[in-house]
Amino acid sequence: MLGYLSIKNFGLIDDLNIEFDHGLNVITGETGAGKSMILEAINVILGASIKQSWFKNENEILKVEALFYLDKISQKQREIMQTKIDINFEDNNVIIRREINYSRRSKCFINNQLVNLSVIQNLGNYLIDLHGQHEHQSLLNPKNHIDFVDSFGSNEFLEKKEQYHNQFKKWQARTRLLSDKLQKYNEAITKKDYLLFQIEEISKAQLKKEEDRELAELLNIIRHKAKIKE
């Protein structure tokens, strides 16, 4: 979940710090107060492009920083995040910072580590969803529904889920190993049958020593039969 947001030199906003609580948080205000700029700032921290109109002048640097808590992230999502970026998540939170100058060149940081823009764009998909009117993202994706339901579980439930997940991975590995051994066994049986068939055919042929040389000489005679007759 999003726990803290800091915005500086962003359109109407000079310097704004927002701390979010658990549950529902509501931001209200008159038209033009800057509510949409807060959403735009969140978009920026997730890797969205920058508009030139958001800069007050050429000298100021636009800065957005956000703190995300990972306590409700599923084990599967955490593993995917860990494989995408080589950053430690042991503190159970992640801080993303983005600094952009007037020429729209940006620096991106995750836990004070400099990263490419593509990294925070990929990571943002697992941290937050933004929904406007008539828009939907992961909420309607059936693949994510089980993670949404599991996020309501207690710590005991999450521990048991992780235990099950580990046992299931072991079962999958052993199932693949068994399947591989059965495949090799079947291939060996097929090869054995083929070799036995070849042995039987060779036995039926009643081959003799040096017979191949005799057959070669006979074949040579047959080829030159007309010339020999002349």
N, C-alpha and C positions, 0 to 999 in steps of 0.2 A: 504494500500500500504506500501511497505518497504521504510522507510525514512532514516534510518541510520544503518550502519553495522560496528562493531568493531571486529577485529580479532587479536589474539596474540598467538605467539608460535605455529603456525599451518603450519607444513611442511616448504615450502619455505618462508612463511610469518612470520616475526618477530613481527611487529606491524603495523597494517593497519586500517585506519578509512575512511569510504566512506559515503558521504552524497548524497542521491538520490533526484533529482528534480521531479516535476510532468511531466508526459508524458514519452517519450522514452529516456532511458539512455543506452548508449553504452560503453562497456569496450573493448578496443582493445589492442593488443600487440603481440609480436612474440611468437612462440611456446616455451613453457617452462618458460614463464614470470610469470605464476601463475594464469591465468584466471580461469582455472578449479578448483583451490583451493578455489577461492571465492565462486563458486557454491557448492563445497563440504562443505564449512563453513555454507552456508545457509541451506544445508541439515542437518547439525549437529544441528543447532539451532531449527530445526523442529523435532528433535528426532532421526535422523539416527545414525547408529552404527559408531564406531570409528576404524580406522586402526592404527595398531601399528607403521607403517612407518611414520605417521604424527608427531610423537614425535622426537624432536632433541636429547633429553637425558632424563634420568629417573627423574631428579629433576624439570624440568619445567612443568608448568600446562597450558594446552591448554584452551584458553578462547575465547568464541564467544558471542557477545551481539548484539541484533537487536532491533530497534524501528519500530513499525508498527502503521500507522495511520488507524483509523477505520471509517473515514468519508464516505467511499464508501461501507462499509459493510451494507447489507440489514437488515431490521428490523427482519426478520425471522432468519437470521444467527446470529444476535446479541443476540436474545433470546435463541437460542440453545447454543451459547457460554457461556452465563450467567448461564444456567442450568448445564453445564458441570463443571464449576469451580466457586468457591465462591470468585470472585475477582471483585472489582469495576472498571467499564469501563467509569466512568463519565467524565474523562479527554479526552475521545475520542482517546486514544492511549494505546498501550500495549508494555511493554519492556520485552523481553525474554533474559535471560542470562544462559549460560551453561558453567560449569567449569569441566574439565576432567583431572585426573592425569594419570601417566604412566601405572598404573594397570587397566586403563579404567573404573575406578569408577567416576561417574559424580554427580554433584550437579546442580539442575535445579531451576531457579527462574523466576517468573512472577510478574512484578512490585515489585521486591525485596521481594517477598513472596516465601518461599521454597515450591516446589511442586514435585510430582512424575514425572518420565520421561513420563509415559503414558498420563499425563495431557497435556504436550506441544505437544505430538504427535497428540492428538485429536484436540487441538486448532489450530495446524498448517494447518489442512485441510481447515480452513476457512480464513486463512491469505494470503496464497501464493500458486501458482502453479509453479512447475518446469517442463520444457519441454526440452527434448533433441531430437536428431534426431529420427524420426519415433515413438516418444512417445506422448501420450496425456492423460490427466487426466479429469478434470471437464469440459473442453471446449466442449466436444462432448456429455456430459450428458444433455439430454433435460430438466431434472428437474432444472438445473441451468440457463437455457437460459433467463428466465424471470428476474432473479436477475441481470444478465449481462446488459440487456436492461435498467432496472430500474436505474442502477447505473449512467446512463448518465443524469438522471433527475435533475432538480433544487431542491433547498431546499423546495420551495413551493410544488413541485410535491411530494417530499418525505414526507412532512407533511400531505398532502392529502391522500397519500398511507397509512400512519400510521393510520389516522382517519378511512379510509375505513377498514383497518385490524381490528381495535378495534370494529367497528360496525358489521363486519362479524362474529367476535368471539361471540358477544352478540346474533346475529341471530342464530348461530349454537347452543348456549346454550339453547335458547328458543325453537328451533326446537326439540332438544333432550328432553326437558321437555314436550312439546306437544306430542311427540311420546310416551313417557313413560305414560302420562295420558291416551292417547287413548288405549294403550295396557292394562292398568289396567281396563279401562271402558269395553273393549271387554271381558276381563276375568270375570268381574263382571256379564255381561249379560249372558255369558255361564253358570256360576255357578247358576244364578237365574233360567234359563231354566231347568237346571238339578234338582234343588230343587223343582220347580213347578211340574216336572214330577214325582218326588218321592212322593210329597203330593197327586197327583192324583192317583197314584198306591195304596197308603195307604188307600185312601178314597174308592176306588173300592173294596178293600179287606174286607170292613165292619168288622173290627176287634172289638172284645168284650173284656171287662175287664176279667182278669184271663184266657183268652182263651189260652194263651201260656202254662199255667200249665195243662189245660185240654188236650191240644194236646200232651204234654209231657207224660201224663199218658196213653193216647191212643196209642202213639208210643211204650211205654213200654209193653203194652198188646200185641200189634202186634208182637213184637220181641219174646215174650214168649208164642205165640199162641199154638205151638205144645205141650209145657210143660203143659200149662193150660188144654188142651184137655185130656192129659194122666191122 
